[in-house]
């Protein structure tokens, strides 16, 4: 199933904004952390990759990476957007004190699959490019600003990854 193109500059409708607002709430964050990681991969596969963008909400796709320690395949459903032809991933971990596990997997093994397409992951380290991409990420989901603030409070910078087609 091909990866749906997500334009970060696209204007969002009322349903999108309502879902975005709810997902930033305390109950929304609980559901995002506890329920969505279990059902999103299944819904992605059942709908042929059309979920959730057919509902007008944030697009997600499965990232399959190789475990940094185990060497085993690991799958995580992630929100993304495109910068030109490249998907962009934000390693926010909900603003937590540590990077998400998939961050370490991509650093150790940059070859991955995202939405069933092969990519090489490159962390964006140049500060101006990082800031530009993070600004685009906040247009896709304004909660990334919340996460950046929480992460900064504990001394963590939220990493950004560019996925380049192999």
MODELLER restraints for C-alpha pairs under 7 A, 6 or more apart:
rsr = mdl.restraints
at = mdl.atoms
rsr.add(forms.Gaussian(group=physical.xy_distance, feature=features.Distance(at['CA:1:A'], at['CA:48:A']), mean=5.83, stdev=0.5))
rsr.add(forms.Gaussian(group=physical.xy_distance, feature=features.Distance(at['CA:1:A'], at['CA:49:A']), mean=6.02, stdev=0.5))
rsr.add(forms.Gaussian(group=physical.xy_distance, feature=features.Distance(at['CA:1:A'], at['CA:116:A']), mean=6.63, stdev=0.5))
rsr.add(forms.Gaussian(group=physical.xy_distance, feature=features.Distance(at['CA:2:A'], at['CA:115:A']), mean=6.82, stdev=0.5))
rsr.add(forms.Gaussian(group=physical.xy_distance, feature=features.Distance(at['CA:3:A'], at['CA:115:A']), mean=5.42, stdev=0.5))
rsr.add(forms.Gaussian(group=physical.xy_distance, feature=features.Distance(at['CA:5:A'], at['CA:82:A']), mean=6.56, stdev=0.5))
rsr.add(forms.Gaussian(group=physical.xy_distance, feature=features.Distance(at['CA:6:A'], at['CA:81:A']), mean=4.76, stdev=0.5))
rsr.add(forms.Gaussian(group=physical.xy_distance, feature=features.Distance(at['CA:6:A'], at['CA:82:A']), mean=5.45, stdev=0.5))
rsr.add(forms.Gaussian(group=physical.xy_distance, feature=features.Distance(at['CA:7:A'], at['CA:81:A']), mean=6.33, stdev=0.5))
rsr.add(forms.Gaussian(group=physical.xy_distance, feature=features.Distance(at['CA:7:A'], at['CA:82:A']), mean=5.96, stdev=0.5))
rsr.add(forms.Gaussian(group=physical.xy_distance, feature=features.Distance(at['CA:8:A'], at['CA:81:A']), mean=6.01, stdev=0.5))
rsr.add(forms.Gaussian(group=physical.xy_distance, feature=features.Distance(at['CA:8:A'], at['CA:82:A']), mean=6.82, stdev=0.5))
rsr.add(forms.Gaussian(group=physical.xy_distance, feature=features.Distance(at['CA:8:A'], at['CA:136:A']), mean=5.78, stdev=0.5))
rsr.add(forms.Gaussian(group=physical.xy_distance, feature=features.Distance(at['CA:8:A'], at['CA:137:A']), mean=6.94, stdev=0.5))
rsr.add(forms.Gaussian(group=physical.xy_distance, feature=features.Distance(at['CA:8:A'], at['CA:139:A']), mean=6.03, stdev=0.5))
rsr.add(forms.Gaussian(group=physical.xy_distance, feature=features.Distance(at['CA:8:A'], at['CA:140:A']), mean=5.33, stdev=0.5))
rsr.add(forms.Gaussian(group=physical.xy_distance, feature=features.Distance(at['CA:9:A'], at['CA:139:A']), mean=6.72, stdev=0.5))
rsr.add(forms.Gaussian(group=physical.xy_distance, feature=features.Distance(at['CA:15:A'], at['CA:56:A']), mean=6.62, stdev=0.5))
rsr.add(forms.Gaussian(group=physical.xy_distance, feature=features.Distance(at['CA:16:A'], at['CA:56:A']), mean=5.70, stdev=0.5))
rsr.add(forms.Gaussian(group=physical.xy_distance, feature=features.Distance(at['CA:16:A'], at['CA:57:A']), mean=4.80, stdev=0.5))
rsr.add(forms.Gaussian(group=physical.xy_distance, feature=features.Distance(at['CA:19:A'], at['CA:57:A']), mean=6.80, stdev=0.5))
rsr.add(forms.Gaussian(group=physical.xy_distance, feature=features.Distance(at['CA:20:A'], at['CA:141:A']), mean=6.72, stdev=0.5))
rsr.add(forms.Gaussian(group=physical.xy_distance, feature=features.Distance(at['CA:22:A'], at['CA:28:A']), mean=5.45, stdev=0.5))
rsr.add(forms.Gaussian(group=physical.xy_distance, feature=features.Distance(at['CA:23:A'], at['CA:29:A']), mean=5.70, stdev=0.5))
rsr.add(forms.Gaussian(group=physical.xy_distance, feature=features.Distance(at['CA:24:A'], at['CA:143:A']), mean=6.03, stdev=0.5))
rsr.add(forms.Gaussian(group=physical.xy_distance, feature=features.Distance(at['CA:37:A'], at['CA:77:A']), mean=6.35, stdev=0.5))
rsr.add(forms.Gaussian(group=physical.xy_distance, feature=features.Distance(at['CA:40:A'], at['CA:77:A']), mean=6.58, stdev=0.5))
rsr.add(forms.Gaussian(group=physical.xy_distance, feature=features.Distance(at['CA:41:A'], at['CA:62:A']), mean=6.36, stdev=0.5))
rsr.add(forms.Gaussian(group=physical.xy_distance, feature=features.Distance(at['CA:41:A'], at['CA:77:A']), mean=6.07, stdev=0.5))
rsr.add(forms.Gaussian(group=physical.xy_distance, feature=features.Distance(at['CA:43:A'], at['CA:51:A']), mean=6.35, stdev=0.5))
rsr.add(forms.Gaussian(group=physical.xy_distance, feature=features.Distance(at['CA:44:A'], at['CA:50:A']), mean=6.66, stdev=0.5))
rsr.add(forms.Gaussian(group=physical.xy_distance, feature=features.Distance(at['CA:44:A'], at['CA:51:A']), mean=5.39, stdev=0.5))
rsr.add(forms.Gaussian(group=physical.xy_distance, feature=features.Distance(at['CA:44:A'], at['CA:61:A']), mean=6.93, stdev=0.5))
rsr.add(forms.Gaussian(group=physical.xy_distance, feature=features.Distance(at['CA:52:A'], at['CA:58:A']), mean=6.51, stdev=0.5))
rsr.add(forms.Gaussian(group=physical.xy_distance, feature=features.Distance(at['CA:52:A'], at['CA:59:A']), mean=5.61, stdev=0.5))
rsr.add(forms.Gaussian(group=physical.xy_distance, feature=features.Distance(at['CA:52:A'], at['CA:60:A']), mean=6.99, stdev=0.5))
rsr.add(forms.Gaussian(group=physical.xy_distance, feature=features.Distance(at['CA:53:A'], at['CA:59:A']), mean=5.27, stdev=0.5))
rsr.add(forms.Gaussian(group=physical.xy_distance, feature=features.Distance(at['CA:58:A'], at['CA:79:A']), mean=6.74, stdev=0.5))
rsr.add(forms.Gaussian(group=physical.xy_distance, feature=features.Distance(at['CA:59:A'], at['CA:79:A']), mean=5.73, stdev=0.5))
rsr.add(forms.Gaussian(group=physical.xy_distance, feature=features.Distance(at['CA:59:A'], at['CA:80:A']), mean=6.54, stdev=0.5))
rsr.add(forms.Gaussian(group=physical.xy_distance, feature=features.Distance(at['CA:60:A'], at['CA:77:A']), mean=6.21, stdev=0.5))
rsr.add(forms.Gaussian(group=physical.xy_distance, feature=features.Distance(at['CA:60:A'], at['CA:78:A']), mean=5.08, stdev=0.5))
rsr.add(forms.Gaussian(group=physical.xy_distance, feature=features.Distance(at['CA:60:A'], at['CA:79:A']), mean=4.26, stdev=0.5))
rsr.add(forms.Gaussian(group=physical.xy_distance, feature=features.Distance(at['CA:60:A'], at['CA:80:A']), mean=6.15, stdev=0.5))
rsr.add(forms.Gaussian(group=physical.xy_distance, feature=features.Distance(at['CA:61:A'], at['CA:77:A']), mean=5.36, stdev=0.5))
rsr.add(forms.Gaussian(group=physical.xy_distance, feature=features.Distance(at['CA:61:A'], at['CA:78:A']), mean=5.59, stdev=0.5))
rsr.add(forms.Gaussian(group=physical.xy_distance, feature=features.Distance(at['CA:61:A'], at['CA:79:A']), mean=6.73, stdev=0.5))
rsr.add(forms.Gaussian(group=physical.xy_distance, feature=features.Distance(at['CA:61:A'], at['CA:114:A']), mean=6.53, stdev=0.5))
rsr.add(forms.Gaussian(group=physical.xy_distance, feature=features.Distance(at['CA:61:A'], at['CA:115:A']), mean=5.07, stdev=0.5))
rsr.add(forms.Gaussian(group=physical.xy_distance, feature=features.Distance(at['CA:62:A'], at['CA:75:A']), mean=6.26, stdev=0.5))
rsr.add(forms.Gaussian(group=physical.xy_distance, feature=features.Distance(at['CA:62:A'], at['CA:76:A']), mean=5.49, stdev=0.5))
rsr.add(forms.Gaussian(group=physical.xy_distance, feature=features.Distance(at['CA:62:A'], at['CA:77:A']), mean=4.26, stdev=0.5))
rsr.add(forms.Gaussian(group=physical.xy_distance, feature=features.Distance(at['CA:62:A'], at['CA:78:A']), mean=6.22, stdev=0.5))
rsr.add(forms.Gaussian(group=physical.xy_distance, feature=features.Distance(at['CA:62:A'], at['CA:114:A']), mean=5.62, stdev=0.5))
rsr.add(forms.Gaussian(group=physical.xy_distance, feature=features.Distance(at['CA:62:A'], at['CA:115:A']), mean=5.28, stdev=0.5))
rsr.add(forms.Gaussian(group=physical.xy_distance, feature=features.Distance(at['CA:63:A'], at['CA:75:A']), mean=5.49, stdev=0.5))
rsr.add(forms.Gaussian(group=physical.xy_distance, feature=features.Distance(at['CA:63:A'], at['CA:76:A']), mean=5.20, stdev=0.5))
rsr.add(forms.Gaussian(group=physical.xy_distance, feature=features.Distance(at['CA:63:A'], at['CA:77:A']), mean=6.05, stdev=0.5))
rsr.add(forms.Gaussian(group=physical.xy_distance, feature=features.Distance(at['CA:63:A'], at['CA:78:A']), mean=6.78, stdev=0.5))
rsr.add(forms.Gaussian(group=physical.xy_distance, feature=features.Distance(at['CA:63:A'], at['CA:113:A']), mean=5.78, stdev=0.5))
rsr.add(forms.Gaussian(group=physical.xy_distance, feature=features.Distance(at['CA:63:A'], at['CA:114:A']), mean=4.45, stdev=0.5))
rsr.add(forms.Gaussian(group=physical.xy_distance, feature=features.Distance(at['CA:63:A'], at['CA:115:A']), mean=6.61, stdev=0.5))
rsr.add(forms.Gaussian(group=physical.xy_distance, feature=features.Distance(at['CA:64:A'], at['CA:73:A']), mean=6.42, stdev=0.5))
rsr.add(forms.Gaussian(group=physical.xy_distance, feature=features.Distance(at['CA:64:A'], at['CA:74:A']), mean=5.46, stdev=0.5))
rsr.add(forms.Gaussian(group=physical.xy_distance, feature=features.Distance(at['CA:64:A'], at['CA:75:A']), mean=4.48, stdev=0.5))
rsr.add(forms.Gaussian(group=physical.xy_distance, feature=features.Distance(at['CA:64:A'], at['CA:76:A']), mean=6.67, stdev=0.5))
rsr.add(forms.Gaussian(group=physical.xy_distance, feature=features.Distance(at['CA:64:A'], at['CA:112:A']), mean=5.77, stdev=0.5))
rsr.add(forms.Gaussian(group=physical.xy_distance, feature=features.Distance(at['CA:64:A'], at['CA:113:A']), mean=5.07, stdev=0.5))
rsr.add(forms.Gaussian(group=physical.xy_distance, feature=features.Distance(at['CA:64:A'], at['CA:114:A']), mean=6.26, stdev=0.5))
rsr.add(forms.Gaussian(group=physical.xy_distance, feature=features.Distance(at['CA:65:A'], at['CA:73:A']), mean=5.69, stdev=0.5))
rsr.add(forms.Gaussian(group=physical.xy_distance, feature=features.Distance(at['CA:65:A'], at['CA:74:A']), mean=5.28, stdev=0.5))
rsr.add(forms.Gaussian(group=physical.xy_distance, feature=features.Distance(at['CA:65:A'], at['CA:75:A']), mean=6.53, stdev=0.5))
rsr.add(forms.Gaussian(group=physical.xy_distance, feature=features.Distance(at['CA:65:A'], at['CA:105:A']), mean=6.25, stdev=0.5))
rsr.add(forms.Gaussian(group=physical.xy_distance, feature=features.Distance(at['CA:65:A'], at['CA:106:A']), mean=6.60, stdev=0.5))
rsr.add(forms.Gaussian(group=physical.xy_distance, feature=features.Distance(at['CA:65:A'], at['CA:112:A']), mean=4.86, stdev=0.5))
rsr.add(forms.Gaussian(group=physical.xy_distance, feature=features.Distance(at['CA:65:A'], at['CA:113:A']), mean=6.67, stdev=0.5))
rsr.add(forms.Gaussian(group=physical.xy_distance, feature=features.Distance(at['CA:66:A'], at['CA:72:A']), mean=5.43, stdev=0.5))
rsr.add(forms.Gaussian(group=physical.xy_distance, feature=features.Distance(at['CA:66:A'], at['CA:73:A']), mean=4.64, stdev=0.5))
rsr.add(forms.Gaussian(group=physical.xy_distance, feature=features.Distance(at['CA:66:A'], at['CA:74:A']), mean=5.92, stdev=0.5))
rsr.add(forms.Gaussian(group=physical.xy_distance, feature=features.Distance(at['CA:66:A'], at['CA:105:A']), mean=5.89, stdev=0.5))
rsr.add(forms.Gaussian(group=physical.xy_distance, feature=features.Distance(at['CA:66:A'], at['CA:109:A']), mean=6.17, stdev=0.5))
rsr.add(forms.Gaussian(group=physical.xy_distance, feature=features.Distance(at['CA:67:A'], at['CA:73:A']), mean=6.06, stdev=0.5))
rsr.add(forms.Gaussian(group=physical.xy_distance, feature=features.Distance(at['CA:67:A'], at['CA:74:A']), mean=6.11, stdev=0.5))
rsr.add(forms.Gaussian(group=physical.xy_distance, feature=features.Distance(at['CA:67:A'], at['CA:105:A']), mean=5.06, stdev=0.5))
rsr.add(forms.Gaussian(group=physical.xy_distance, feature=features.Distance(at['CA:68:A'], at['CA:104:A']), mean=6.15, stdev=0.5))
rsr.add(forms.Gaussian(group=physical.xy_distance, feature=features.Distance(at['CA:68:A'], at['CA:105:A']), mean=4.51, stdev=0.5))
rsr.add(forms.Gaussian(group=physical.xy_distance, feature=features.Distance(at['CA:68:A'], at['CA:108:A']), mean=5.42, stdev=0.5))
rsr.add(forms.Gaussian(group=physical.xy_distance, feature=features.Distance(at['CA:68:A'], at['CA:109:A']), mean=6.83, stdev=0.5))
rsr.add(forms.Gaussian(group=physical.xy_distance, feature=features.Distance(at['CA:80:A'], at['CA:87:A']), mean=6.45, stdev=0.5))
rsr.add(forms.Gaussian(group=physical.xy_distance, feature=features.Distance(at['CA:80:A'], at['CA:88:A']), mean=5.65, stdev=0.5))
rsr.add(forms.Gaussian(group=physical.xy_distance, feature=features.Distance(at['CA:80:A'], at['CA:89:A']), mean=5.28, stdev=0.5))
rsr.add(forms.Gaussian(group=physical.xy_distance, feature=features.Distance(at['CA:81:A'], at['CA:87:A']), mean=5.61, stdev=0.5))
rsr.add(forms.Gaussian(group=physical.xy_distance, feature=features.Distance(at['CA:81:A'], at['CA:88:A']), mean=5.44, stdev=0.5))
rsr.add(forms.Gaussian(group=physical.xy_distance, feature=features.Distance(at['CA:82:A'], at['CA:88:A']), mean=5.64, stdev=0.5))
rsr.add(forms.Gaussian(group=physical.xy_distance, feature=features.Distance(at['CA:86:A'], at['CA:162:A']), mean=6.34, stdev=0.5))
rsr.add(forms.Gaussian(group=physical.xy_distance, feature=features.Distance(at['CA:86:A'], at['CA:163:A']), mean=5.60, stdev=0.5))
rsr.add(forms.Gaussian(group=physical.xy_distance, feature=features.Distance(at['CA:86:A'], at['CA:164:A']), mean=5.77, stdev=0.5))
rsr.add(forms.Gaussian(group=physical.xy_distance, feature=features.Distance(at['CA:87:A'], at['CA:162:A']), mean=6.11, stdev=0.5))
rsr.add(forms.Gaussian(group=physical.xy_distance, feature=features.Distance(at['CA:87:A'], at['CA:163:A']), mean=5.36, stdev=0.5))
rsr.add(forms.Gaussian(group=physical.xy_distance, feature=features.Distance(at['CA:88:A'], at['CA:161:A']), mean=5.66, stdev=0.5))
rsr.add(forms.Gaussian(group=physical.xy_distance, feature=features.Distance(at['CA:88:A'], at['CA:162:A']), mean=4.79, stdev=0.5))
rsr.add(forms.Gaussian(group=physical.xy_distance, feature=features.Distance(at['CA:88:A'], at['CA:163:A']), mean=6.26, stdev=0.5))
rsr.add(forms.Gaussian(group=physical.xy_distance, feature=features.Distance(at['CA:89:A'], at['CA:160:A']), mean=5.85, stdev=0.5))
rsr.add(forms.Gaussian(group=physical.xy_distance, feature=features.Distance(at['CA:89:A'], at['CA:161:A']), mean=5.07, stdev=0.5))
rsr.add(forms.Gaussian(group=physical.xy_distance, feature=features.Distance(at['CA:89:A'], at['CA:162:A']), mean=6.58, stdev=0.5))
rsr.add(forms.Gaussian(group=physical.xy_distance, feature=features.Distance(at['CA:90:A'], at['CA:159:A']), mean=6.15, stdev=0.5))
rsr.add(forms.Gaussian(group=physical.xy_distance, feature=features.Distance(at['CA:90:A'], at['CA:160:A']), mean=4.72, stdev=0.5))
rsr.add(forms.Gaussian(group=physical.xy_distance, feature=features.Distance(at['CA:90:A'], at['CA:161:A']), mean=6.41, stdev=0.5))
rsr.add(forms.Gaussian(group=physical.xy_distance, feature=features.Distance(at['CA:91:A'], at['CA:99:A']), mean=6.43, stdev=0.5))
rsr.add(forms.Gaussian(group=physical.xy_distance, feature=features.Distance(at['CA:91:A'], at['CA:100:A']), mean=6.24, stdev=0.5))
rsr.add(forms.Gaussian(group=physical.xy_distance, feature=features.Distance(at['CA:91:A'], at['CA:103:A']), mean=6.45, stdev=0.5))
rsr.add(forms.Gaussian(group=physical.xy_distance, feature=features.Distance(at['CA:91:A'], at['CA:158:A']), mean=5.89, stdev=0.5))
rsr.add(forms.Gaussian(group=physical.xy_distance, feature=features.Distance(at['CA:91:A'], at['CA:159:A']), mean=5.22, stdev=0.5))
rsr.add(forms.Gaussian(group=physical.xy_distance, feature=features.Distance(at['CA:91:A'], at['CA:160:A']), mean=6.11, stdev=0.5))
rsr.add(forms.Gaussian(group=physical.xy_distance, feature=features.Distance(at['CA:92:A'], at['CA:99:A']), mean=6.90, stdev=0.5))
rsr.add(forms.Gaussian(group=physical.xy_distance, feature=features.Distance(at['CA:92:A'], at['CA:147:A']), mean=6.16, stdev=0.5))
rsr.add(forms.Gaussian(group=physical.xy_distance, feature=features.Distance(at['CA:92:A'], at['CA:158:A']), mean=5.35, stdev=0.5))
rsr.add(forms.Gaussian(group=physical.xy_distance, feature=features.Distance(at['CA:93:A'], at['CA:99:A']), mean=6.01, stdev=0.5))
rsr.add(forms.Gaussian(group=physical.xy_distance, feature=features.Distance(at['CA:93:A'], at['CA:100:A']), mean=5.10, stdev=0.5))
rsr.add(forms.Gaussian(group=physical.xy_distance, feature=features.Distance(at['CA:94:A'], at['CA:147:A']), mean=5.39, stdev=0.5))
rsr.add(forms.Gaussian(group=physical.xy_distance, feature=features.Distance(at['CA:95:A'], at['CA:147:A']), mean=3.87, stdev=0.5))
rsr.add(forms.Gaussian(group=physical.xy_distance, feature=features.Distance(at['CA:95:A'], at['CA:148:A']), mean=6.00, stdev=0.5))
rsr.add(forms.Gaussian(group=physical.xy_distance, feature=features.Distance(at['CA:95:A'], at['CA:150:A']), mean=4.90, stdev=0.5))
rsr.add(forms.Gaussian(group=physical.xy_distance, feature=features.Distance(at['CA:95:A'], at['CA:151:A']), mean=4.58, stdev=0.5))
rsr.add(forms.Gaussian(group=physical.xy_distance, feature=features.Distance(at['CA:96:A'], at['CA:150:A']), mean=6.92, stdev=0.5))
rsr.add(forms.Gaussian(group=physical.xy_distance, feature=features.Distance(at['CA:96:A'], at['CA:151:A']), mean=5.88, stdev=0.5))
rsr.add(forms.Gaussian(group=physical.xy_distance, feature=features.Distance(at['CA:97:A'], at['CA:151:A']), mean=6.21, stdev=0.5))
rsr.add(forms.Gaussian(group=physical.xy_distance, feature=features.Distance(at['CA:97:A'], at['CA:154:A']), mean=6.14, stdev=0.5))
rsr.add(forms.Gaussian(group=physical.xy_distance, feature=features.Distance(at['CA:97:A'], at['CA:156:A']), mean=6.78, stdev=0.5))
rsr.add(forms.Gaussian(group=physical.xy_distance, feature=features.Distance(at['CA:106:A'], at['CA:121:A']), mean=6.40, stdev=0.5))
rsr.add(forms.Gaussian(group=physical.xy_distance, feature=features.Distance(at['CA:110:A'], at['CA:120:A']), mean=5.29, stdev=0.5))
rsr.add(forms.Gaussian(group=physical.xy_distance, feature=features.Distance(at['CA:110:A'], at['CA:121:A']), mean=4.81, stdev=0.5))
rsr.add(forms.Gaussian(group=physical.xy_distance, feature=features.Distance(at['CA:111:A'], at['CA:119:A']), mean=5.94, stdev=0.5))
rsr.add(forms.Gaussian(group=physical.xy_distance, feature=features.Distance(at['CA:111:A'], at['CA:120:A']), mean=4.61, stdev=0.5))
rsr.add(forms.Gaussian(group=physical.xy_distance, feature=features.Distance(at['CA:111:A'], at['CA:121:A']), mean=6.41, stdev=0.5))
rsr.add(forms.Gaussian(group=physical.xy_distance, feature=features.Distance(at['CA:112:A'], at['CA:118:A']), mean=5.90, stdev=0.5))
rsr.add(forms.Gaussian(group=physical.xy_distance, feature=features.Distance(at['CA:112:A'], at['CA:119:A']), mean=5.37, stdev=0.5))
rsr.add(forms.Gaussian(group=physical.xy_distance, feature=features.Distance(at['CA:112:A'], at['CA:120:A']), mean=6.14, stdev=0.5))
rsr.add(forms.Gaussian(group=physical.xy_distance, feature=features.Distance(at['CA:113:A'], at['CA:119:A']), mean=5.71, stdev=0.5))
rsr.add(forms.Gaussian(group=physical.xy_distance, feature=features.Distance(at['CA:118:A'], at['CA:165:A']), mean=6.26, stdev=0.5))
rsr.add(forms.Gaussian(group=physical.xy_distance, feature=features.Distance(at['CA:118:A'], at['CA:166:A']), mean=5.98, stdev=0.5))
rsr.add(forms.Gaussian(group=physical.xy_distance, feature=features.Distance(at['CA:119:A'], at['CA:163:A']), mean=5.60, stdev=0.5))
rsr.add(forms.Gaussian(group=physical.xy_distance, feature=features.Distance(at['CA:119:A'], at['CA:164:A']), mean=5.21, stdev=0.5))
rsr.add(forms.Gaussian(group=physical.xy_distance, feature=features.Distance(at['CA:119:A'], at['CA:165:A']), mean=4.52, stdev=0.5))
rsr.add(forms.Gaussian(group=physical.xy_distance, feature=features.Distance(at['CA:119:A'], at['CA:166:A']), mean=5.15, stdev=0.5))
rsr.add(forms.Gaussian(group=physical.xy_distance, feature=features.Distance(at['CA:120:A'], at['CA:163:A']), mean=5.57, stdev=0.5))
rsr.add(forms.Gaussian(group=physical.xy_distance, feature=features.Distance(at['CA:120:A'], at['CA:164:A']), mean=5.15, stdev=0.5))
rsr.add(forms.Gaussian(group=physical.xy_distance, feature=features.Distance(at['CA:120:A'], at['CA:165:A']), mean=6.40, stdev=0.5))
rsr.add(forms.Gaussian(group=physical.xy_distance, feature=features.Distance(at['CA:120:A'], at['CA:166:A']), mean=6.26, stdev=0.5))
rsr.add(forms.Gaussian(group=physical.xy_distance, feature=features.Distance(at['CA:121:A'], at['CA:161:A']), mean=6.25, stdev=0.5))
rsr.add(forms.Gaussian(group=physical.xy_distance, feature=features.Distance(at['CA:121:A'], at['CA:162:A']), mean=5.81, stdev=0.5))
rsr.add(forms.Gaussian(group=physical.xy_distance, feature=features.Distance(at['CA:121:A'], at['CA:163:A']), mean=4.56, stdev=0.5))
rsr.add(forms.Gaussian(group=physical.xy_distance, feature=features.Distance(at['CA:121:A'], at['CA:164:A']), mean=6.35, stdev=0.5))
rsr.add(forms.Gaussian(group=physical.xy_distance, feature=features.Distance(at['CA:122:A'], at['CA:161:A']), mean=5.49, stdev=0.5))
rsr.add(forms.Gaussian(group=physical.xy_distance, feature=features.Distance(at['CA:122:A'], at['CA:162:A']), mean=5.29, stdev=0.5))
rsr.add(forms.Gaussian(group=physical.xy_distance, feature=features.Distance(at['CA:122:A'], at['CA:163:A']), mean=6.35, stdev=0.5))
rsr.add(forms.Gaussian(group=physical.xy_distance, feature=features.Distance(at['CA:123:A'], at['CA:160:A']), mean=5.84, stdev=0.5))
rsr.add(forms.Gaussian(group=physical.xy_distance, feature=features.Distance(at['CA:123:A'], at['CA:161:A']), mean=4.38, stdev=0.5))
rsr.add(forms.Gaussian(group=physical.xy_distance, feature=features.Distance(at['CA:123:A'], at['CA:162:A']), mean=6.29, stdev=0.5))
rsr.add(forms.Gaussian(group=physical.xy_distance, feature=features.Distance(at['CA:124:A'], at['CA:130:A']), mean=5.85, stdev=0.5))
rsr.add(forms.Gaussian(group=physical.xy_distance, feature=features.Distance(at['CA:124:A'], at['CA:160:A']), mean=5.53, stdev=0.5))
rsr.add(forms.Gaussian(group=physical.xy_distance, feature=features.Distance(at['CA:124:A'], at['CA:161:A']), mean=5.66, stdev=0.5))
rsr.add(forms.Gaussian(group=physical.xy_distance, feature=features.Distance(at['CA:124:A'], at['CA:162:A']), mean=6.69, stdev=0.5))
rsr.add(forms.Gaussian(group=physical.xy_distance, feature=features.Distance(at['CA:130:A'], at['CA:160:A']), mean=6.66, stdev=0.5))
rsr.add(forms.Gaussian(group=physical.xy_distance, feature=features.Distance(at['CA:137:A'], at['CA:144:A']), mean=6.86, stdev=0.5))
rsr.add(forms.Gaussian(group=physical.xy_distance, feature=features.Distance(at['CA:138:A'], at['CA:144:A']), mean=5.57, stdev=0.5))
rsr.add(forms.Gaussian(group=physical.xy_distance, feature=features.Distance(at['CA:138:A'], at['CA:145:A']), mean=6.26, stdev=0.5))
rsr.add(forms.Gaussian(group=physical.xy_distance, feature=features.Distance(at['CA:148:A'], at['CA:158:A']), mean=6.21, stdev=0.5))
rsr.add(forms.Gaussian(group=physical.xy_distance, feature=features.Distance(at['CA:151:A'], at['CA:157:A']), mean=6.35, stdev=0.5))
rsr.add(forms.Gaussian(group=physical.xy_distance, feature=features.Distance(at['CA:151:A'], at['CA:158:A']), mean=6.85, stdev=0.5))
